[in-house]
Amino acid sequence: MFPMKKVVYLWLLLSVVTLPGIRTAYSQEMDLPDLVISSISYSPPLPHPNDWVTFTVEVMNIGTAATVATTARVTIDGGDATTHNIPALAPGETYQFQRTDKVVAFGKHTITAVADWNDDVEESNEDNNEKTVFVYVAKQNTYDLTLETLTHSPENPTNYDMITITAIVRSVGPLTPTTTTLEIKINDEATPAYYTVPPLSPMEIFQGERQVKLNAGSYTVQATADFGNIVTEAYEDNNTATDSFEIMQAYLPDLVLESLSHAPMNPYSIDAITLTAFVRNIGNTEATTSTLEIKVGDEPAPALFTIPTLAIDEGTTIQRQVVLSEAGSY
């Protein structure tokens, strides 16, 4: 058996033509500011019910022009909103402000901050003004594992993509007393994936990743922290998250080298040896012409052959003849 490698070349020719009497117009980007919420932090990091929590919000101008004075808005759990004045910011400049609130209920709380709340500034990007973080309020001296996020990548996968499913487990109580289990299950599969989660310190996370290829169709992923209920928790309803997505059918060729052989089976240095490669398109659409390389040993100029257009499941045989005058292994 001889080593080989398949090579596909794609050439793109781009011609630019200027017609007589036609003036070419060039666009020039305008310098504009761009306000974002660069960070939201809070203290204490693990509050308990009825604790006072201070939220620190940072606004940053990541644009190329200065802003005028603007406002920012902060909401807790979709309500309880406050508005804050933000001074004019030069490019790259930041401004921080704080809000202090008493948190009453234990569990997960959503903190959302929006820059340029009143649309005082024309920005280069109007879609990046908002940032959200979660605050976990824990009962004192009680364990609580939460399934914080469950995501998939790429965002719009096809049946040819390797999909990465990521689940993040966070401890929002004291150090968990033992290892626990994270389950990641796709639809109603009989054998989900399981991950051992070590004991987690307060606010520590564990990230479990699962990679799969799936056929076209609709899928729902469910991730469960503390699967099997090993730990008695203050709040048992935050251990599960779901993520639903659609796998689209992709139409792509897929060339494979099904076989590579030589004849005669036991050649001598005086023999003409025939190398035979068989290439097949196992994809779901036609494969246009491409190139097959057949290389013997470390020869500096391997032989290149044109693979013709191949329909779905069609194959082609390509042969090369060589005489290897020196005895040895190839």
Stockholm file with secondary structure:
# STOCKHOLM 1.0

chainA/1-330         MFPMKKVVYLWLLLSVVTLPGIRTAYSQEMDLPDLVISSISYSPPLPHPNDWVTFTVEVMNIGTAATVATTARVTIDGGDATTHNIPALAPGETYQFQRTDKVVAFGKHTITAVADWNDDVEESNEDNNEKTVFVYVAKQNTYDLTLETLTHSPENPTNYDMITITAIVRSVGPLTPTTTTLEIKINDEATPAYYTVPPLSPMEIFQGERQVKLNAGSYTVQATADFGNIVTEAYEDNNTATDSFEIMQAYLPDLVLESLSHAPMNPYSIDAITLTAFVRNIGNTEATTSTLEIKVGDEPAPALFTIPTLAIDEGTTIQRQVVLSEAGSY
#=GR chainA/1-330 SS CCCEEEECCCCCCCCCCCCTTCCCCCCCCCCCCCEEEEEEEEESSSCCTTEEEEEEEEEEECSSSCCCCEEEEEEETTEEEEEEEECCCCTTCEEEEEEEEEECSCEEEEEEEEESTTCCSCCSCSSCCEEEEEEEECCTTCBCEEEEEEEEESSSCBTTSCEEEEEEEEECSSCCSSCEEEEEEETTCSSCEEEEECCCCTTCEEEEEEEECCCSEEEEEEEETTTTCCSCBSCGGGSEEEEEEEEBCCCCCCEEEEEEEEESSSCCTTSEEEEEEEEEECSSSCBCCEEEEECCTTCSSCEEEEECCBCTTCEEEEEEEEECCSCSCC
#=GC SS_cons         CCCEEEECCCCCCCCCCCCTTCCCCCCCCCCCCCEEEEEEEEESSSCCTTEEEEEEEEEEECSSSCCCCEEEEEEETTEEEEEEEECCCCTTCEEEEEEEEEECSCEEEEEEEEESTTCCSCCSCSSCCEEEEEEEECCTTCBCEEEEEEEEESSSCBTTSCEEEEEEEEECSSCCSSCEEEEEEETTCSSCEEEEECCCCTTCEEEEEEEECCCSEEEEEEEETTTTCCSCBSCGGGSEEEEEEEEBCCCCCCEEEEEEEEESSSCCTTSEEEEEEEEEECSSSCBCCEEEEECCTTCSSCEEEEECCBCTTCEEEEEEEEECCSCSCC
//
